[in-house]
Amino acid sequence: MTPSSPPAIILLTGASSGIGAALAQSLASRRAHLLLTARSADRLTALAQRIHAAGGSATVLPLDLAAPGAARHLFDEVQRLGLPIDTLINCAGFGLFGPLADNDPARLSQMLQLNVVALTELTRLFLPELLARRGTVLNIASTAAFQPAPYMAAYGATKAYVLSLSEALWAEYRSRGLRVAAVCPGPVETPFLDAMGAAVRSTPLFRAPLTVDEVVQACLRALDSPGPTHIVGLRNRLMAQSARFTPRGLLARISGAFLAPPAP
Ligand SMILES: NC(=O)c1ccc[n+]([C@@H]2O[C@H](COP(=O)([O-])OP(=O)(O)OC[C@H]3O[C@@H](n4cnc5c(N)ncnc54)[C@H](OP(=O)(O)O)[C@@H]3O)[C@@H](O)[C@H]2O)c1
């Protein structure tokens, strides 16, 4: 981007906390105009104020993306603003920890709606203008995408979906100038872990979480690089690679040993 060109317009979901909030601040300092969405209007407003105070620009669009039809509603809101987006970052998401039979059915539906349905619908709705502007879709997946994840089975499956979708779209649209990338962090120290309950921190996998800054740096690199898949951290890259050569049943059992909740 030259100093005289208009700022890139970036729509960022999950902007009120954790990875999304930190990424928003880094992107704002790169002369982007940010459209920030999540449910917490107060936290989004405070973030936008910090961005404005630092000389950046941001618009706040509070919304529950787990509500059916929310992606269409957000798309219509962005159209009303008359701001064609250059980059869509699907960061909103949450996880459920514990055996599936213990997961609250209503929360399970919300997770599928947010992690899978809203992400897919937003991508589809914004695709024509992203293609026209040779833009970018960045999806936050997870290392849970690379193997079955017992005790976070449905969450892991949502992230396997996000990774598969991202890589397929990368291949589908790369010749037309659209970049699609998935960033796959392992555990990260954010409110995401608190929302899954205290037990998750006692599992072997969650004992050495990444920092938010490590994930933000990986997202910034992914935005600037042509490849589809970006695993954050050497340990996570090695684990994802070794999963490729392990029989699936054995892999599920090993993964279960890393994720099993502590005995009561
Ligand atoms: N932290 C980890 O260990 C980890 C590891 C791998 C991947 N990830 C992925 O990274 C992404 C960001 O997570 P994080 O770690 O930054 O967690 P976080 O701090 O809990 O942030 C989650 C974001 O999603 C938003 N969100 C949750 N439910 C929503 C809803 N119904 N509608 C709209 N927005 C909603 C939250 O905002 P509101 O509550 O204000 O709505 C928040 O901004 C997620 O996709 C997560 O799956 C996280």
The ligand as a Gaussian input file, in Angstrom:
#p B3LYP/6-31G(d) Opt

LIG

0 1
 N       -7.100000     -19.759000      23.104000
 C       -6.810000     -20.950000      22.592000
 O       -6.275000     -21.840000      23.259000
 C       -7.094000     -21.216000      21.132000
 C       -6.384000     -22.234000      20.484000
 C       -6.625000     -22.504000      19.141000
 C       -7.578000     -21.759000      18.463000
 N       -8.265000     -20.776000      19.105000
 C       -9.276000     -20.039000      18.364000
 O       -8.935000     -18.671000      18.354000
 C      -10.116000     -17.907000      18.163000
 C      -10.105000     -16.751000      19.140000
 O      -10.163000     -17.289000      20.447000
 P       -9.444000     -16.589000      21.696000
 O       -8.470000     -17.540000      22.224000
 O       -9.018000     -15.220000      21.350000
 O      -10.674000     -16.602000      22.713000
 P      -11.504000     -15.439000      23.402000
 O      -10.598000     -14.461000      24.057000
 O      -12.534000     -16.134000      24.228000
 O      -12.197000     -14.698000      22.171000
 C      -13.295000     -15.245000      21.493000
 C      -13.944000     -14.137000      20.682000
 O      -15.102000     -14.700000      20.024000
 C      -16.220000     -13.863000      20.319000
 N      -17.457000     -14.615000      20.388000
 C      -17.744000     -15.660000      21.212000
 N      -19.026000     -16.024000      21.047000
 C      -19.554000     -15.191000      20.113000
 C      -20.836000     -15.054000      19.521000
 N      -21.859000     -15.864000      19.879000
 N      -21.029000     -14.097000      18.585000
 C      -20.019000     -13.273000      18.231000
 N      -18.781000     -13.341000      18.750000
 C      -18.564000     -14.286000      19.686000
 C      -15.907000     -13.273000      21.704000
 O      -16.590000     -12.052000      21.896000
 P      -17.922000     -11.846000      22.774000
 O      -17.842000     -12.749000      23.962000
 O      -17.871000     -10.386000      23.091000
 O      -19.037000     -12.175000      21.848000
 C      -14.420000     -12.990000      21.567000
 O      -14.214000     -11.769000      20.912000
 C      -11.289000     -18.875000      18.303000
 O      -11.780000     -19.207000      17.035000
 C      -10.672000     -20.083000      18.967000
 O      -11.342000     -21.273000      18.625000
 C       -8.038000     -20.474000      20.412000

